[in-house]
Amino acid sequence: MKHLALATFITLTTFGLPGIAPAQELTYTPDDAALMDACLEPIRAAMGDLETTPAKTLPDCIGAASDTCMGTPEGGTTIGMSQCMARERIWWDEQLNAHYAALRDSIDEESFTALREAQRKWIDYRDETCAFEYTFWREGTIRSIFYGSCMLDTTARRAIDLEGYLGWMN
């Protein structure tokens, strides 16, 4: 029971569920960023070349860093897996924020107002959807894995969506 309580506490503090402050600052590592860049850059380059069809798409890179992290001894535990996914989610969140800022600076006021409202609703959607995952799987520590996966996947997909809008502007 102590392990379940500890895993639950770490999950809650790692992912910052409402009303709970993170126990420590968790961020991605330079190796995480390098893995993400190595996965994404060839795809982005191929997307700009009308003669080439990319073998992979941007969503294929979701998990590139966290999967590698989970293959290490530290990432092989429930807590480790949760932290691996949280690190990559933070990386994708930075991408999302950069794309949002670039769009804010590039689109007209009416479009940005619509984007801002959509983004606020998306945040609510992400939080509620992933909270459901956490509640649905409440019978064990697997809940933290499903929650972390939901947060990572949902954040990454939104970052990719916003990047797509930027692509249409070029």
Secondary structure, 3 states (H helix, E strand, C coil): CHHHHHHHHHHHHHHCCCCCCCCCCCCCCHHHHHHHHHHHHHHHHHHCCCCCCCCCCHHHHCCHHHHHHHCCCHHHCHHHHHHHHHHHHHHHHHHHHHHHHHHHHHCCHHHHHHHHHHHHHHHHHHHHHHHHHHHHCCCCCHHHHHHHHHHHHHHHHHHHHHHHHHHHHC
